[in-house]
């Protein structure tokens, strides 16, 4: 449990300065740092997901990848993350109306040189 608390403190400290607007209008760098603890498996992990986002009007394009930072089995694992080529998730979203969003998602694994499944979503909110 102490490990989980330390990971949560690190996550909260890291997320305070992770979102930033870049000098290009509509371009932003957003980063999520997540600490996760699985009770039954007794594992704890800390990951970061930097995401580059470009918004133009009602359309948003994103590119992101997940970086493993730490886990209770291997300790600090961020150096191991860069031993292989990344998998990058791509997305495009369009706000058709106030309550209807269309979205397309895919990924590309540079290590396996393969594209992931293409997912098309329509979200109706009410």
Residue pairs with C-beta under 8 A, 6 or more apart in sequence:
3 37
3 44
3 72
4 35
4 37
4 44
7 35
7 37
7 44
7 45
7 46
7 70
8 35
10 33
10 35
10 46
10 70
11 33
11 34
11 35
11 46
14 31
14 33
14 48
15 31
15 32
15 33
18 29
18 30
18 31
18 32
18 33
19 28
19 29
19 30
19 31
20 28
20 29
21 27
21 28
22 28
22 29
26 54
26 55
26 56
27 52
27 53
27 54
28 52
28 53
28 54
28 55
29 50
29 51
29 52
29 53
30 50
30 51
30 53
31 48
31 49
31 50
31 51
32 48
32 49
32 51
33 46
33 47
33 48
33 49
33 69
34 46
34 47
34 48
34 49
35 44
35 45
35 46
36 44
36 45
36 46
36 47
37 43
37 44
38 44
42 72
43 71
43 72
43 73
44 71
44 72
45 68
45 70
45 71
45 72
46 68
46 69
46 70
46 71
47 66
47 67
47 68
47 69
48 66
48 67
48 69
49 64
49 65
49 66
49 67
50 64
50 65
50 67
51 62
51 63
51 64
52 62
52 63
52 64
53 60
53 61
53 62
54 60
54 61
54 62
55 61
58 94
58 95
58 96
59 92
59 93
59 94
59 95
60 91
60 92
60 93
60 94
61 90
61 91
61 92
62 89
62 90
62 91
62 92
62 93
63 88
63 89
63 90
63 91
64 88
64 89
64 91
65 86
65 87
65 88
65 89
66 87
67 78
67 81
68 77
68 78
68 80
68 81
69 76
69 77
69 78
70 76
70 77
70 78
71 77
74 80
84 111
85 109
85 110
85 111
86 110
86 111
87 107
87 108
87 109
87 110
87 111
87 116
88 107
88 108
88 110
89 105
89 106
89 107
89 116
90 105
90 106
90 107
90 108
91 103
91 104
91 105
91 106
92 103
92 104
93 101
93 102
93 103
93 104
94 101
94 102
94 103
95 101
96 102
99 124
99 125
99 126
100 122
100 123
100 124
100 125
101 121
101 122
101 123
101 125
102 120
102 121
102 122
103 120
103 121
103 122
103 123
104 118
104 119
104 120
104 121
105 118
105 119
105 121
106 115
106 116
106 117
106 118
106 119
107 115
107 116
107 117
108 114
108 115
108 116
109 115
109 116
